[in-house]
Amino acid sequence: MGYFAAPSADVDEGATIGDGSKIWHLAQVREDAELGQNCIVGRGAYIGTGVRLGDNCKVQNYALVYEPARLADGVFIGPAAVLTNDTYPRAINPDGSLKGGEDWDLVGVTIGRGAAIGARAVCVAPVTIGDWATVAAGAVVVKDVPNHALVVGVPARQVGWVGRSGHPLKRDGEFWVCPATGQRYEVVGDTIQEASQP
């Protein structure tokens, strides 16, 4: 089946691209990157060296996914979102010399299955975004985000929970319920999980 890359896309020969994936105009996919099946990389997006995307991921226009990011299946990266890779960024070393690859400790962002990163959000590595979590547009994430959490603001703080559909959950007695699907969730420790249906 293969994949589609627009003529203006820059896809390195050393990248591995899954069947059914689409890489649009002016996007760049670097060497040793791995994209699963049916991924979409939007116009002007950047996928760094050795980045791993699972199946069915969407990286929207002008998003920047720097190595060594790891995205599970079904992750959404909104337009112009940034996943960083340097906790203490500097162009030069303390002695004034230009930093090279050997002077750099890469750290990455890890994103769990089905999670969504909103437009222009920034995830400051190293952080882990849990399964099905949502990072609101414009948020700046500087600490780990639990599964199903909804985080907003600068710095990002949790304001609620979301279901697999992305809709905020509503409290119903001891449970939280997704208004779109009716799925019930229950809080367990610092996170939430799907409850068995009655």
Secondary structure, DSSP 8 states (H G I E B T S, - for coil): ---EE-TT-EE-TT-EE-TT-EE-TT-EE-TT-EE-TT-EE-TT-EE-TT-EE-TT-EE-TT-EE-TT-EE-TT-EE-TT-EE---SS--SB-TTS-B--GGG-----EEE-TT-EE-TT-EE-SSEEE-TT-EE-TT-EE-S-B-TTEEEETTTTEEEEEB-TTS-B-EEETTEEE-TTT--EEEEETTEEEE----
